[in-house]
Amino acid sequence: MATLVHQPLFSQPRPPSERTLKVEQLLTRYPDISEKELAFLVGSFPYLPPVDLSLMLADNRLAEKLESFHRDHGHMLVAPRTWLLAALFSTAALAGAILWWVMSAAGGA
């Protein structure tokens, strides 16, 4: 497992989550996993911390399995809609605030 087998060059800010450990364990056995385990993998990927996913990609053994999993089931991996809506709303609010600031600064000059 990427987060447990190799000693990192830098200290990790936190230990990997239980979800990350379970995903790594299932990936080592992929494609020999049950439908229930496959559903867990598909449902877990959108919620994995980017740092943990990067560590998996850095591990050659897991990277091959991850590539195979993504090739076979990547179409099923979707970001949660609430995150997408929050990102869209935040971007629109920021753009509105910048536009308001620019317009008010231009009017005062």
GIQUI-V379144 format. One record per run of one state. SS is the DSSP state (H for helix, E for strand, L for the rest). FROM is the first residue (numbers start at 1). TO is the last residue. If there is no record, write none. Layout:
ss=SS from=FROM to=TO
ss=SS from=FROM to=TO
This chain:
ss=L from=1 to=1
ss=H from=2 to=5
ss=L from=6 to=17
ss=H from=18 to=29
ss=L from=30 to=34
ss=H from=35 to=45
ss=L from=46 to=49
ss=H from=50 to=58
ss=L from=59 to=59
ss=H from=60 to=76
ss=L from=77 to=80
ss=H from=81 to=108
ss=L from=109 to=109
